[in-house]
């Protein structure tokens, strides 16, 4: 085994489930999420000597987001027919409630544009600052703020079906 391989294997084992779950929130597709997490770990392994002393998880997350951004720019070439689900659900919980909440979350995130979805997931799932999100997506901080506000507005409407657009009558 090469020097550092054991350390990377331990990092990958701990990080993969969280990366896959985040990629699933970004894409809404289990197969695409698994591919994105694996691709990010492969690229991280190639740069492991350089990044392992810093914050390897942040580096891997940036690689994964960039990988997904590249896919959003290209047309979809293949479709996975596997039933989609959020992987690695903790045991001992109310499965029916989890499924209902996950379906709502996935449906709500699916209504967002890819950049809005990326901002919401990075900002609220990863708890990154606006500056960190801007750096990862290579956009201005003002764009992060406006995309986040727009996306949260869309999510609020989805959350509260009694909310009607302005000018609509009951």
BELVENPE-V417912 format. One record per backbone hydrogen bond with DSSP energy under -0.5 kcal/mol. NH is the residue of the N-H (numbers start at 1). CO is the residue of the C=O. If there is no record, write none. Layout:
# BELVENPE-V417912
<<NH | CO> <NH | CO>>
This chain:
# BELVENPE-V417912
<<5 | 2> <8 | 4> <9 | 5> <10 | 6> <11 | 7> <12 | 8> <13 | 9> <14 | 10> <15 | 11> <16 | 12> <19 | 15> <20 | 16> <21 | 17> <22 | 18> <23 | 19> <24 | 20> <25 | 21> <26 | 22> <27 | 23> <28 | 24> <33 | 29> <34 | 30> <35 | 31> <36 | 32> <37 | 33> <38 | 34> <39 | 35> <40 | 36> <41 | 37> <42 | 38> <43 | 39> <44 | 40> <45 | 41> <46 | 42> <47 | 43> <48 | 45> <50 | 47> <51 | 47> <52 | 48> <54 | 51> <56 | 54> <59 | 55> <60 | 56> <61 | 57> <62 | 58> <63 | 59> <64 | 60> <65 | 61> <66 | 62> <67 | 63> <68 | 64> <69 | 65> <70 | 66> <71 | 67> <72 | 68> <73 | 69> <74 | 70> <74 | 71> <87 | 85> <95 | 93> <98 | 94> <99 | 95> <100 | 96> <101 | 97> <102 | 98> <103 | 99> <104 | 100> <105 | 101> <106 | 102> <107 | 103> <108 | 104> <109 | 105> <110 | 106> <111 | 107> <111 | 108> <112 | 109> <117 | 113> <118 | 114> <119 | 115> <120 | 116> <121 | 117> <122 | 118> <123 | 119> <124 | 120> <125 | 120> <125 | 121> <126 | 121> <128 | 122> <133 | 129> <134 | 130> <135 | 131> <136 | 132> <137 | 133> <138 | 134> <139 | 134> <144 | 140> <145 | 141> <146 | 142> <147 | 143> <148 | 144> <149 | 145> <150 | 146> <151 | 147> <152 | 148> <153 | 149> <154 | 150> <155 | 151> <156 | 152> <157 | 153> <158 | 154> <159 | 155> <160 | 156> <161 | 159> <163 | 160> <168 | 165>>
